[in-house]
Amino acid sequence: MVIHHRFSDQWRIESRFRADTSTASAYRTFALGVSADNQSVDQFFFDQVAKVQSYYWRNDLIGKVATGSIKHEILTGLEVGRQYASLDFAAFPLLQKMLARLIGDVPAV
């Protein structure tokens, strides 16, 4: 959102506001190595969700001046903002025998 206000032909102010929100997620499985029975690979499961919110407000004062025959445009301003981020994650070993029991391939002993 942008608001412009012109004081004269030489001076104006611009005010801008910006709000952003985003969410990113990642699911990963890492191999830890061969299991003790040399029949399968031990794995590690990682689940991550990151949420980010940011808010910024910028105010600019813009003026046109001349020093003799040289024309200038002056810009001064202030920007304030806030950003908030949160990270939720879970991680646990994913054993092949546990996974097989969950999907029903191996009977529980």
C-alpha positions as CSV (number, residue, x, y, z in Angstrom):
1,M,0.0,0.0,0.0
2,V,1.4,3.4,-1.0
3,I,0.1,6.8,0.0
4,H,1.5,10.0,-1.8
5,H,1.0,13.5,-0.6
6,R,2.4,16.5,-2.5
7,F,3.0,19.7,-0.5
8,S,4.1,21.7,-3.5
9,D,5.7,21.1,-6.9
10,Q,9.1,20.7,-5.1
11,W,8.2,18.7,-2.0
12,R,6.3,15.4,-1.4
13,I,6.0,12.6,1.1
14,E,5.5,8.9,0.3
15,S,4.4,6.4,2.9
16,R,4.5,2.6,2.2
17,F,3.3,-0.3,4.2
18,R,4.1,-4.0,3.5
19,A,3.0,-7.2,5.2
20,D,4.3,-10.6,4.2
21,T,3.5,-14.1,5.6
22,S,4.9,-17.4,4.4
23,T,5.2,-21.0,5.4
24,A,7.8,-23.5,4.3
25,S,7.8,-27.2,5.1
26,A,10.4,-29.9,4.6
27,Y,10.3,-33.7,5.1
28,R,13.5,-35.6,4.9
29,T,14.8,-39.1,5.5
30,F,18.5,-39.6,6.1
31,A,20.4,-42.9,6.0
32,L,22.4,-43.5,9.2
33,G,24.1,-46.6,8.1
34,V,23.7,-50.4,7.7
35,S,21.8,-52.0,10.6
36,A,23.5,-54.7,12.8
37,D,21.9,-57.5,10.8
38,N,23.4,-56.2,7.5
39,Q,20.0,-56.6,5.9
40,S,18.7,-53.1,6.0
41,V,19.6,-49.4,6.4
42,D,18.8,-47.5,9.5
43,Q,17.2,-44.2,8.7
44,F,16.3,-40.9,10.5
45,F,13.1,-39.0,9.7
46,F,13.0,-35.2,10.0
47,D,9.9,-33.0,9.6
48,Q,10.2,-29.2,9.7
49,V,7.7,-26.3,9.4
50,A,8.9,-22.7,9.3
51,K,6.4,-19.7,9.6
52,V,7.6,-16.2,8.8
53,Q,5.6,-12.9,9.2
54,S,7.0,-9.5,8.5
55,Y,5.6,-5.9,8.6
56,Y,7.4,-2.8,7.3
57,W,6.4,0.8,7.2
58,R,8.6,3.3,5.2
59,N,8.2,7.1,5.0
60,D,10.2,9.2,2.5
61,L,10.4,12.9,2.2
62,I,11.5,14.0,-1.4
63,G,12.4,17.5,-2.3
64,K,13.6,19.2,-5.5
65,V,16.1,22.0,-5.0
66,A,18.5,23.9,-7.2
67,T,22.0,25.3,-6.4
68,G,22.5,27.8,-9.1
69,S,22.0,26.0,-12.4
70,I,22.4,22.5,-10.9
71,K,19.2,20.7,-9.9
72,H,19.0,18.2,-7.1
73,E,16.5,15.7,-5.7
74,I,16.9,15.1,-2.0
75,L,15.6,11.9,-0.4
76,T,15.4,11.3,3.4
77,G,13.3,8.7,5.1
78,L,12.7,6.3,7.9
79,E,11.8,2.6,7.7
80,V,10.6,0.6,10.7
81,G,9.7,-3.1,10.6
82,R,9.3,-6.3,12.5
83,Q,9.8,-9.8,11.5
84,Y,8.6,-12.9,13.4
85,A,9.8,-16.4,12.6
86,S,8.9,-19.7,14.3
87,L,10.3,-23.1,13.6
88,D,8.5,-26.4,14.5
89,F,10.3,-29.7,13.9
90,A,10.3,-33.3,14.8
91,A,13.0,-35.9,14.3
92,F,13.2,-39.6,15.2
93,P,14.9,-42.8,14.1
94,L,13.0,-44.7,11.5
95,L,13.8,-48.4,11.9
96,Q,13.0,-50.7,9.1
97,K,11.3,-53.3,11.4
98,M,9.1,-50.6,13.0
99,L,8.1,-49.3,9.6
100,A,7.3,-52.8,8.3
101,R,5.1,-53.5,11.4
102,L,3.3,-50.2,10.8
103,I,2.4,-51.1,7.2
104,G,1.7,-54.7,8.1
105,D,4.6,-56.5,6.3
106,V,6.1,-58.1,9.4
107,P,4.1,-59.7,12.3
108,A,4.8,-58.4,15.7
109,V,6.9,-60.8,17.9
